[in-house]
């Protein structure tokens, strides 16, 4: 299969600029499909970047930046094959490796079952960044999303907390990360995810526009105090906090890679491809739709609110319902037993 500059013979480009490759907004390929990701990056497996897109083969020489999205970065240290491929891409082909690292504070709870808690994510990331081949200035810390649930017993589990955000923001910006983003999880836009959550007896509470805006403005101030830039990913739509940069932003990635390298296009994604209307990202290719890319749910790790896997069914409903019952019975004990932040315990409403 022939290699193409933009990995696809059906895409006509007015420029011959290197590409930013995303792995992936829709699936945690680092966590769930490390061998497939390695094969795609080696050009040994075809990739696609949309459910109806044609297949293509990655040419490492045309790769400007590889953006890795993950809630569980352990394979970046522990998976020998993926790690070897990434190091070769960086050192031999001069591809920049960028991270979109997510820690909501909910990892390890019944809302994010199977996801490491934020302390573990932070520890792994600290070790990884200390190696020096990933520039923290090219990374984004995602407190994404903030969400609130009510259990059958009337208890509230919520990470919509400025004090919780401050704790996590302190930790991740201390590693040299200077960009932070968030979004509100809104059930109105994702009815299939709502059905999944209702199926275990949880009520997805809507965080009002006023409360969401106040929280985001507090987050912005917390970031400013730490010398970091804050942005909202699409929701809630506060223009002053979402128009400065997108999650994948070629202006940043061109700057962190350096002027000695050919730049990636800085055109907005929505002028070339298609994302949500409020998306501020510049153009990239997302390979999460490639054949064989495993869902988090297939491994028992799926976050209950995941909208990108709307049809996915919970793998272990009984376990999740038992955890919800344990939280209802003794919320403080439940949080302590999983080393979860005490700020997650919301006020009954």
C-alpha positions, 0 to 999 in steps of 0.5 A: 500500500502506497504511502501518502503525505497526508496518509490518504489518496482521497484528500487533496491538499493545497499545501504539502505540510507535515501532519499532526496525528491524533491517537485518539479522541475517541479511544484510549489507544495507549491504554487499550490498543498499544500493539495496534498503535505501534503497527500503525506508526510503523506503517505495518497496519492501515489506519483510518480517521473516520468511520467512512474514511478510506485506509492509508499507511503512515509515513513517519517522515511526514509526521510532525507531531503524534498526539497521544490521548490517555487516562492511563499512561502506564504503557508509555513506560511499560509496553516495550514495543510501543515505547520502542516505536515512539522513541524511534519516531522521536529520535530517528524521524524527529516526530514530536510526541505530545500528550493529552493527559486526563485525570478528573479525580474520578479514576478508580470510582464507579464512574470511571471503573478501571482507570488509575486514580489521579495520584498514580497517573501523576506519578507515571507522568512524572517519571515519563517526563523526567526522561526528557523526550516528551516536552511538557510544554507540548502537553495538555492536562485535561480535567475533563469532564466535570460531572455530577451523579446522584445515587439511588440512596441520594448521595452525590458524587461530583468532581465539579469542585474548584478545590479539587481542581486546584489540587490536581492542577497544582500537581500536573502544572508542577511537572512543567505542563502549561496548558489546562482544559476542561469541559462540562459533561452534559447528558442532553447532548449524549442520550445513549450515555445517559441511558447507560448511566440510568441502567445502573440506577444513577441520576446524571445531574445537570450542572447549571450554566451559571454554576458551570461558568463560575467554576470555569472562571475559578479554574481560569484564575487558578491556572493564571496563578500558576502561570498556566493557560486555561481553555474550555473544550466546547462546553460550556460555551464561554467565548472568552475562555474557549477561543484562545486555543484548541486542544490540538493547536498547531501554533503551540506544536509548531513553536515547541518543535522549533523553527528548524522543522517544517510547520504543520498547518495552522488552519482550524480543523472545521475549515478542512475536516469536521468537529463539533462547531465550537471546536477550536482545534487546528487540523489533525488526523485521528486514527481512533477509527482504525480497524482493531482499535479496542474500546475501553468497555471491551476491557472493563475500563469504560467511563460511564459517561463516555459519549464517543462509545455511545452504544457500548454496554457496561461490562460488569453491571453487578460490580458497579452497582455493588460499588454504588451501594457501598458508596451509599452505605458509607461514602467517606469509607468508600472514598478512603478505600480507593484513595479517592479525593474527599472533595468528590463527596458532594452535598445532597440536593 
